[in-house]
């Protein structure tokens, strides 16, 4: 349970913890998108969600962890979607095409996430507390990419052309770079271009199916 702000400003303890977290995350996405990470205040996020500032601290510990939770949730949703698409594919080539199309669409449509990701990455380079929050999340994303590539290769009787961890790093960096380029020049780096770039690299990272 958590405190909501009542009609006279008094606390009304009645909201389930999972609902509190959901409402805080949704409110944070809106506030971060409107004001940017640096200019967003916990008071505004809590007010947008209908809670006191204490609800943020009791659920997330602070702005850095709240933002990390948003990135983690979106990354996990994307990974689940990519995994579902690739597992339904008939062969590695079809899996690569499906994954490239899905990720390209996300980069082109979810520019909010791209902008916020760049902002926090820049902050992490200067601030150790932010880096402590962001670094494990980025590491987990790279590891997830490595596992996905290994699964796709294995399903087609192939092997990654390089060590899976290196392949995961390459794909992770390519995806972030394409997101940045799309933000800077969306006409030249559109969804179709992003899809082709991803498919080209993904196919190169997977060796041909084993013969015999």
N, C-alpha and C positions, 0 to 999 in steps of 0.2 A: 504494500500500500504506500501511497505518497500523498503529499499535500498539493491540492489544487487551490487556485485563488477563487474564493467565494465572491458573491455579489457585493459584499462590503469590504473586500480585501482580506477577510479572515480565512485561515486554512480550513479546508474540508477534507479530512483524511478518508479516502474511499477508493482510490484508483489502484488497480492491480499493477504490480511491478512490470510485467511484460508490456502492458499498455502504456505505462509511463515511458519506458524506453523507446517504444515505437513512436510515440508522439514527440518525444524529444529529438529523435533522429530525423523525423519528417520536418520538424520545425527548423532544425539545424541546417538541413539541406537548403531550405528556402532562404534562411538568413545568410548563410555562407555565399549562396549564389548571388544574392542581391548586393551584399556589402564586401565580399571577399573575406578571406580567412582573417587577415590582420585586423580589419576594422569591425569584425563581428564580436559582440559582447555576450557573455553568458546570460546576463540579465535579459537581453532582448530575445535570446533563444528560449529561455524559460517562459517569458511572458507570451511569446508566440505559441508555445505549447500549452499554456494555461496552468503553469506550475510556478513554484518559487525557485529561486536560484539554487537552493539547497538540493532540489531534486536532481539537478545536473551533477553536482558533486557526489551525491550518494549513488548514482548510477554509472557515472563515467570518470569521475575523479577530476575532470577539468576539460578545457577546450581542446587540448591536444588529443586526449584519448577519445573524446567525442568525435573529432574529425577522423581519427584512425578507424573508429567503428563504422563510420559512413563508407570510407574507402574499402574496408574489409567486407562489408555487406555487399557492396556493388561488385567487388572482385569475385566473391564467392558465387553470386548469382550468375555472373558472366561465365565462370568456370563450369558451373553446373549446366548451363545452356550449351556451351561448347562440347562438354563431355557427352551430353545427350545426343547432340547432332553427329559427333564423330562415331559414337557406338552404333548408331543406326545406319552408318554409311556402308556401302558394299565392299569398298576397298580403300587403301590409303589415299589414293588420288581424290576420291569422292569426299573422304574425311577432311582432307586439306582444303578442298574447295568450300565445304560447308563451314569450317572454322574460319577461314579467311573472310567469307561473306558476312558471318555474324559479327566478328570483331570489327570489320570495316564499318558496318552499320552503326555499331556502338560508338566508334570514334566520331563518325559524322553527325550522329544525332545527339549524343550526350556530351556536348561541348562544355557544359557546366563542370562535369567531372574533370575534363582535361584542364580547364583553367585553374581549378582548385588544386589539382594534383601538381601542376607546375609551381604554383605559389608556395605550397607547403614543401616541395622538394628544395626550392631556393632557400626557404627558411631553415630547413634541416641542415643545409650546408653551413649555416652561420650559428645555429643554436643547438647545443648538445642535447637539451631536454627534448626538443622536437625530433632530433635524429634518433634518440633512444626509442621513441614511439614509432617512427616511420620505418627505420631500418629492418626490424623483424617482419613487418608487413610486406615490404618489398622482397625480402628473402623468401617468404612463404609464397609470394606470387611467382618468383623464378622457379622455385621447386615444383610448384603446381604445373607450370608450363613444361618443365622437364618430364614430369610423370605423364602428362598428356601426349607428348611426342613419343615417348617410349611405348605407350599403349597403342598408339596409331601404328607405329612401326611393327610392333609385335603382332598386331592383328593381320598385317599383310605379309607376314613371314620375312620381314626386313629388319634392318638394324639401323639406328641413327648413324648418320655419316660421321658424327663427332660424339664425344662424351655427352650423355643426356643433360648433365648439369650445365655444360657449356652451351648446348643447344637451347636450354631454357633461358640462359642469360641473353643469348642473341635475340631470341624471340621477344623477350621482355623489353629489351632496349629498343628493338625495332618498333614495337607497338607504341612505346612512349614517344619515340622520335616522330613517328607518323602522326600521332595525336598533336604534337607541338607544331609540326609543319602544316597540318590541316587548320589549326587555329590561326596560324600566321598567314596562310595563303589558301583559303578554302576552294577557290576556283581552280587552281592548278592541281592541288592535292585533294581531289574530291573522293567520294566513297569508292568509286570504281578504281581509281588509281591506287588507293590504299589497299583495296582487295587484291589487285594484281601484284603489288609489292609483297604483301604477306604471303600469297600463294607461291610466288617465285622462291622466296627464302625458305618457306616450309618444305617445299618439294626438294630443294637443294639439301636440306638437312636430313632427308630420309633417303637411304640407299635404295637402289632398285630391288625388287623382290628376289629372294634367293632362288637360284636355278636348281633344277634337278630335284 
